[in-house]
Amino acid sequence: MKINKIKHNIVFVVQLPIPLKAAPAQRIYTFYRHMIKRGFNVFIVGGINLGEIISSRLGISMTKSERKEKHLKNHHCKYPEVNAPLYIMTRIPYISSIVNTIFAFYQAIYLVIKKPNVFIVSIPPSDLVLATFLASRITRSIYVVDVRDPSEEVLIHYSSRSRIGQLVARILRKINYTIYRRADVVIFVSEGIKNILENHGIHGFLIPNGADLKVFKPVEEKSHINDNALCLIFSGTASDYYDLRPLILTVRVLNNRGFKIKLFLVGTIGKSIENYIRDVGAENYVEYLGFYSPMELASKVFSRCHIGVIPRVNDPIFDYAIPAKFYEYVASGLPVLATCRKESELAKAVLNHDVGWICEYGDISCITRTLKKIYLNRSLIEEKGRRALLLRNNIDRNIHAQILVKLVSILLEKRRVLEQRR
């Protein structure tokens, strides 16, 4: 479909610091590249985290990922990006939401001045929804919502112990859900999120994360550090959301029993995980490799590992999620070992396609049995890996991005036709 020869301006809005990191970065930058190829002018508006600024001024380091910041600045400098809005994270979620909803109006002023033709608002955080929606109405712009997580439901969940928190969270959800229903298009990252919002009368299109198949490719020959060791890889941010502790403990116990198992960590690890590794005596079996670009991750790290691990928490509020790393592991031919609820969407994806193993969160006996079974029968890795590669054509992130490009093109064409009739 052809659109007006005038180059339309599209802005991706996200209340996260620029340059973007992890899963949000992979998704938004992929959309960005395909929008550019389609001929749009595109820029990204991110956020300034006041908490991180204060921490850095005080000399407080929260994570162990020095290579990460340096790499991202070099890697993403080609994108027109602006840190416009302010935001802050507090220990009380609903307080953060109130403050950040107010801060987002600073962002709205900037967006009104820019007057983009299309707003693509990436959630979470969802505190920017009201301000950006009002900005889109003032500028008469198309308003698109990309829901990566159901932030409103999570806020209600974490505010359950406070009557005030529950009231604030429900008011914010009502406001945001009303806006979602009035958006020109809503897209969802997973079927679980789609189902949650459809229960509230919000309908849209499913655009999963997927993986960049040009980057994440199967490796014919593994370059293992130790050919006898079973090598596991975790890529991402080790935190309360991705709880590595049961897996770390199991790896240490099995190594003490004579099994050679190595766990590699790539990305960001918090001080708590770093301390836990030391406290349980797993330093010789768990190795932090730093941060790698997607290309380096695929060629230098995945190429020497047997299994990709996804350690999830036990909270059913997160059952909707399929982490982006799942697609990246599968695209690389790595079977997946996930510790999560069997009712979760991640567990269903792993089991339905038979591309790995599932253990309930915290079930160390299951993790132990599974790793011992794999260690003693390496053919299971090849079998699951072959099945993983069968999914490659169905998880192409670039093909998924074309759906959004097409939706935006259709919306712009409809807008053009309506304006011509006036």
Buried (B, 14 or more C-beta within 10 A) or exposed (E): EEBEEEEBBBBBBBBBBBBBBBBBBBBBBBBBBBBBEBEBBBBBBBBBBBBBEEEEEEEEEEBBBEEBEEBBEEBBEEBEBBBBBBBBBEEBBBBBBBBBBEBBBBBBEBBBEBEBBBBBBBBBBBBBBBBBBBBBEEBEBBBBBBBBBBBBBBBBBBBEEBEEBBEBBBEBBEBBBBBBEEBBBBBBBBBBBBEBBEEBEBEBEEBBBBBBBEBBBBBEEEEBEEEEBBBBBBBBBBBEBBBBBBBBBBBBBBBEEEBBBBBBBBBBBBEEBBEBBEEBEBEEBBBBBBBBBBEBBBBBBBBBBBBBBBBBBBBEEBBBBBBBBBBBBBBBBBBBBBBBBBEBBBBBBBBEBEBBBBBBBBBBEBBBBBBBEBBEEEEBBEBBBEBBBEBBEEBBBBEBBBBBBBBBBBBBBEBBEEEEEE
